[in-house]
């Protein structure tokens, strides 16, 4: 398995596929974000790791001016195409390298399924520095959740993951909707943010075999697999779904939205 640093850059190799295969985020995430952060059209947003613009586009349609910073060259090009015509600027680079002196303060710094890739020793401090007084930080990730009575195929496939040496790490469990952990304590421990709001959002997407395999091809761990591992796993997905009358699996998705206000008395 590749290390976390190299895994973070695997998405660039799947830039075109990422836009097609990754699910759209539910509108309630953006509605909640706008409500909690008190955003108004024209506000300035900085998005960390925008990838192809899956989260950027819904916010751009709401009338915000958005600056995106994305480390993947190919992802930058796809994002620019997807966001053409909107007040969005996509730049190549790392969030950790941004300097507040080079930017007007932002009303919101956000990250959609990207915050965990940012250096934990830098991310909160950098966000605080780039925000205006009273501005907000927001982030969430899209994760697999397992509802009671959900699709049994994932238990069958877990046996294959174990077989090919890609099983769950010790202590990791399959979580149900509403049970994903939040990072409230981590945010508050920085001393840089307050009034932390946390909201859970869950949804389900049905996939046929090829759509699901395309999704897997956008996950860092699957991109980093050896060919024989993917062949074994993907062959089993196709076999199991070919046995179903509708040929579909149903995957549960969950997101934990965090929104926190900048502490203006921090230093």
Secondary structure by P-SEA (a helix, b strand, c coil): cccaaaaaaccccaaaaaaaccccccaaaaaaaaaaacccccbbbbbccccccaaaaaaaaaccbbbbbbccaaaaaaaaaaaccccbbbbbcccccccccccccccbbbbcccccccccccaaaaaaaaccccccccbbbbbbbbcccccaaaaaaaaaaaaacccccccbbbbcccccccaaaaaaaacccccbbbbbbbbbbbbcaaaaaaaaaaccccccccaaaaaaaaaaaaaaaaaccccbbbbbbbbbbbbbbbccccc
